[in-house]
Amino acid sequence: MARKKNETETELTFEEAMKRLEEVVNRLESGDIPLEEAIMLYQEGMKLSRICGLKLEAIEAQITQLLEEDGQLKQKPFRPEGEV
C-alpha cells in the first residue's frame, strides 16, 4: 500500500526543510529544553530528514550525465560513485 504524503512534505522546499532541520538540531544540541519538547523536536527532525532524503532522491533520478561514446554524446542516468 502506498504511503500518503503529508502536506508538509509537498509544501516545503529542500532548502526550507534543511533550514528547519538545522534549527531543530541546534535547539536539541543546546540541551536546555524539557524532555517533552526534546522528544517533539527529535520527531520533527526525523520527518525533516526524511523529506530532505526523498527530495534528493527525486532530484538524483532526474540528473543525466552526458558521455562521449564513439565520438557522439549520449545520455546516461546519473549514478553516484560506489553505487551500482
N, CA, C and O of each residue as an XYZ file, in Angstrom:
336
protein
N       0.840     -1.178      0.000
C       0.000      0.000      0.000
C       0.884      1.240      0.000
O       1.811      1.326      0.806
N       0.628      2.185     -0.868
C       1.439      3.398     -0.985
C       1.168      4.322      0.190
O       0.035      4.469      0.649
N       2.241      4.937      0.660
C       2.138      5.868      1.773
C       1.659      7.216      1.262
O       2.175      7.730      0.270
N       0.679      7.783      1.936
C       0.152      9.091      1.547
C       1.115     10.167      2.038
O       1.543     10.146      3.192
N       1.449     11.099      1.164
C       2.358     12.175      1.541
C       1.660     13.154      2.465
O       0.509     13.536      2.254
N       2.377     13.537      3.470
C       1.941     14.540      4.430
C       2.001     15.903      3.742
O       2.849     16.117      2.876
N       1.118     16.821      4.115
C       1.102     18.146      3.485
C       2.443     18.841      3.598
O       2.868     19.523      2.665
N       3.121     18.677      4.736
C       4.416     19.320      4.943
C       5.418     18.870      3.894
O       6.220     19.675      3.420
N       5.385     17.596      3.527
C       6.333     17.063      2.550
C       6.184     17.738      1.195
O       7.178     17.953      0.502
N       4.982     18.070      0.813
C       4.775     18.657     -0.504
C       4.931     20.176     -0.483
O       5.189     20.787     -1.520
N       4.778     20.782      0.683
C       4.837     22.236      0.765
C       6.250     22.773      0.965
O       6.578     23.841      0.447
N       7.081     22.065      1.694
C       8.431     22.544      1.973
C       9.365     22.312      0.798
O       9.335     21.260      0.160
N      10.194     23.312      0.522
C      11.268     23.088     -0.446
C      12.408     22.398      0.297
O      12.408     22.334      1.526
N      13.368     21.889     -0.450
C      14.524     21.244      0.168
C      15.239     22.229      1.092
O      15.621     21.883      2.210
N      15.414     23.458      0.612
C      16.129     24.468      1.385
C      15.398     24.805      2.676
O      16.025     24.964      3.723
N      14.070     24.916      2.607
C      13.283     25.208      3.806
C      13.376     24.071      4.821
O      13.525     24.304      6.021
N      13.286     22.838      4.320
C      13.375     21.681      5.207
C      14.753     21.604      5.862
O      14.857     21.309      7.053
N      15.812     21.868      5.091
C      17.165     21.836      5.645
C      17.359     22.925      6.693
O      17.970     22.687      7.735
N      16.845     24.108      6.421
C      16.979     25.220      7.372
C      16.285     24.872      8.682
O      16.845     25.067      9.761
N      15.061     24.357      8.580
C      14.326     23.995      9.802
C      15.027     22.850     10.521
O      15.076     22.834     11.751
N      15.567     21.897      9.777
C      16.292     20.782     10.389
C      17.505     21.296     11.162
O      17.780     20.821     12.264
N      18.224     22.249     10.603
C      19.368     22.844     11.300
C      18.919     23.533     12.583
O      19.595     23.437     13.607
N      17.785     24.224     12.533
C      17.251     24.885     13.724
C      16.907     23.856     14.802
O      17.200     24.061     15.980
N      16.293     22.762     14.398
C      15.920     21.705     15.335
C      17.169     21.105     15.968
O      17.221     20.920     17.184
N      18.171     20.801     15.152
C      19.410     20.213     15.660
C      20.086     21.161     16.638
O      20.527     20.739     17.707
N      20.171     22.432     16.282
C      20.792     23.413     17.182
C      20.061     23.492     18.515
O      20.681     23.573     19.575
N      18.737     23.467     18.443
C      17.931     23.526     19.681
C      18.170     22.281     20.528
O      18.319     22.380     21.746
N      18.208     21.122     19.899
C      18.460     19.876     20.632
C      19.865     19.861     21.229
O      20.062     19.403     22.354
N      20.834     20.360     20.473
C      22.214     20.373     20.957
C      22.411     21.332     22.121
O      23.342     21.166     22.909
N      21.544     22.335     22.237
C      21.679     23.288     23.343
C      21.473     22.582     24.686
O      22.032     22.993     25.703
N      20.674     21.526     24.679
C      20.465     20.741     25.887
C      19.637     21.439     26.949
O      19.421     20.875     28.022
N      19.179     22.622     26.687
C      18.454     23.402     27.677
C      16.953     23.408     27.378
O      16.324     24.466     27.343
N      16.387     22.219     27.163
C      14.963     22.123     26.864
C      14.363     20.966     27.653
O      15.052     19.992     27.956
N      13.081     21.073     27.983
C      12.409     19.982     28.693
C      12.351     18.716     27.832
O      12.364     18.785     26.603
N      12.289     17.577     28.490
C      12.281     16.283     27.808
C      11.169     16.184     26.771
O      11.401     15.711     25.659
N       9.966     16.626     27.123
C       8.825     16.533     26.190
C       9.096     17.315     24.912
O       8.787     16.853     23.813
N       9.679     18.511     25.063
C       9.992     19.326     23.889
C      11.101     18.677     23.065
O      11.071     18.709     21.835
N      12.073     18.094     23.749
C      13.172     17.416     23.051
C      12.646     16.255     22.221
O      13.099     16.040     21.097
N      11.699     15.511     22.762
C      11.108     14.379     22.027
C      10.359     14.883     20.804
O      10.479     14.305     19.723
N       9.588     15.954     20.960
C       8.846     16.512     19.822
C       9.804     17.029     18.755
O       9.578     16.822     17.563
N      10.873     17.702     19.179
C      11.852     18.214     18.226
C      12.565     17.066     17.513
O      12.820     17.140     16.311
N      12.886     16.007     18.254
C      13.531     14.844     17.641
C      12.634     14.248     16.558
O      13.102     13.935     15.463
N      11.354     14.094     16.862
C      10.416     13.535     15.884
C      10.303     14.442     14.662
O      10.278     13.957     13.531
N      10.237     15.738     14.879
C      10.178     16.680     13.763
C      11.454     16.583     12.923
O      11.400     16.601     11.693
N      12.592     16.482     13.595
C      13.867     16.361     12.892
C      13.925     15.116     12.025
O      14.436     15.157     10.906
N      13.404     14.014     12.536
C      13.389     12.777     11.749
C      12.511     12.927     10.509
O      12.873     12.444      9.436
N      11.368     13.588     10.640
C      10.487     13.822      9.493
C      11.168     14.730      8.472
O      11.108     14.479      7.268
N      11.817     15.789      8.965
C      12.512     16.706      8.065
C      13.653     16.005      7.338
O      13.877     16.237      6.150
N      14.364     15.156      8.051
C      15.454     14.387      7.445
C      14.923     13.494      6.320
O      15.540     13.383      5.261
N      13.785     12.867      6.562
C      13.169     12.000      5.544
C      12.732     12.829      4.335
O      12.922     12.412      3.192
N      12.149     14.001      4.588
C      11.727     14.890      3.498
C      12.922     15.259      2.633
O      12.853     15.193      1.406
N      14.025     15.649      3.280
C      15.232     16.031      2.530
C      15.749     14.853      1.714
O      16.121     15.012      0.551
N      15.771     13.682      2.318
C      16.233     12.492      1.606
C      15.379     12.174      0.394
O      15.907     11.851     -0.670
N      14.066     12.262      0.543
C      13.160     11.981     -0.574
C      13.329     12.997     -1.695
O      13.316     12.643     -2.874
N      13.487     14.256     -1.318
C      13.664     15.296     -2.342
C      14.991     15.099     -3.078
O      15.052     15.283     -4.294
N      16.054     14.728     -2.358
C      17.338     14.469     -3.009
C      17.252     13.270     -3.952
O      17.812     13.299     -5.048
N      16.558     12.223     -3.530
C      16.382     11.051     -4.397
C      15.638     11.424     -5.673
O      15.988     10.961     -6.759
N      14.612     12.260     -5.541
C      13.837     12.675     -6.717
C      14.702     13.482     -7.670
O      14.626     13.302     -8.885
N      15.518     14.364     -7.130
C      16.398     15.181     -7.972
C      17.459     14.300     -8.625
O      17.761     14.458     -9.808
N      18.018     13.382     -7.859
C      19.045     12.479     -8.378
C      18.507     11.664     -9.557
O      19.231     11.394    -10.515
N      17.245     11.280     -9.478
C      16.633     10.496    -10.554
C      16.507     11.314    -11.840
O      16.425     10.750    -12.932
N      16.492     12.627    -11.711
C      16.337     13.484    -12.884
C      17.670     13.856    -13.533
O      17.704     14.301    -14.680
N      18.748     13.675    -12.807
C      20.060     14.079    -13.322
C      20.529     13.086    -14.385
O      20.436     11.872    -14.203
N      21.023     13.611    -15.470
C      21.528     12.778    -16.558
C      22.944     13.209    -16.879
O      23.241     14.401    -16.961
N      23.803     12.244    -17.056
C      25.166     12.540    -17.463
C      25.259     12.511    -18.977
O      24.606     11.702    -19.636
N      26.062     13.385    -19.510
C      26.353     13.352    -20.939
C      27.736     12.731    -21.093
O      28.721     13.248    -20.565
N      27.800     11.646    -21.801
C      29.054     10.943    -22.027
C      29.351     10.880    -23.513
O      28.453     10.791    -24.350
N      30.628     10.930    -23.808
C      31.020     10.803    -25.208
C      31.406      9.356    -25.461
O      32.316      8.814    -24.833
N      30.692      8.746    -26.396
C      30.981      7.373    -26.804
C      31.050      7.340    -28.325
O      30.134      7.795    -29.010
N      32.118      6.811    -28.829
C      32.301      6.686    -30.276
C      32.120      8.024    -30.988
O      31.551      8.090    -32.078
N      32.614      9.087    -30.357
C      32.551     10.403    -30.981
C      31.195     11.079    -30.906
O      31.016     12.152    -31.481
N      30.231     10.479    -30.212
C      28.903     11.075    -30.088
C      28.561     11.248    -28.613
O      28.979     10.459    -27.766
N      27.796     12.292    -28.325
C      27.328     12.495    -26.952
C      26.106     11.626    -26.709
O      25.175     11.598    -27.515
N      26.121     10.915    -25.586
C      24.996     10.052    -25.226
C      24.599     10.354    -23.788
O      25.441     10.659    -22.944
N      23.310     10.264    -23.531
C      22.812     10.479    -22.173
C      22.854      9.170    -21.402
O      22.562      8.100    -21.936
N      23.223      9.281    -20.144
C      23.282      8.116    -19.277
C      22.757      8.538    -17.909
O      23.111      9.615    -17.429
N      21.919      7.720    -17.266
C      21.416      8.081    -15.935
C      22.574      8.297    -14.962
O      23.581      7.590    -15.017
N      22.425      9.265    -14.084
C      23.436      9.567    -13.086
C      23.453      8.509    -12.007
O      22.401      8.123    -11.497
N      24.632      8.035    -11.654
C      24.813      7.109    -10.554
C      25.960      7.621     -9.704
O      27.080      7.748    -10.199
N      25.704      7.922     -8.417
C      26.785      8.394     -7.552
C      27.900      7.355     -7.465
O      27.658      6.163     -7.653
N      29.121      7.809     -7.179
C      30.243      6.885     -7.052
C      29.930      5.814     -6.022
O      29.342      6.094     -4.978
N      30.324      4.595     -6.321
C      30.108      3.488     -5.405
C      28.755      2.820     -5.549
O      28.547      1.749     -4.980
N      27.832      3.407     -6.284
C      26.518      2.812     -6.493
C      26.540      2.032     -7.794
O      27.081      2.490     -8.800
N      25.951      0.862     -7.762
C      25.939      0.014     -8.953
C      24.661      0.187     -9.711
O      24.467     -0.448    -10.748
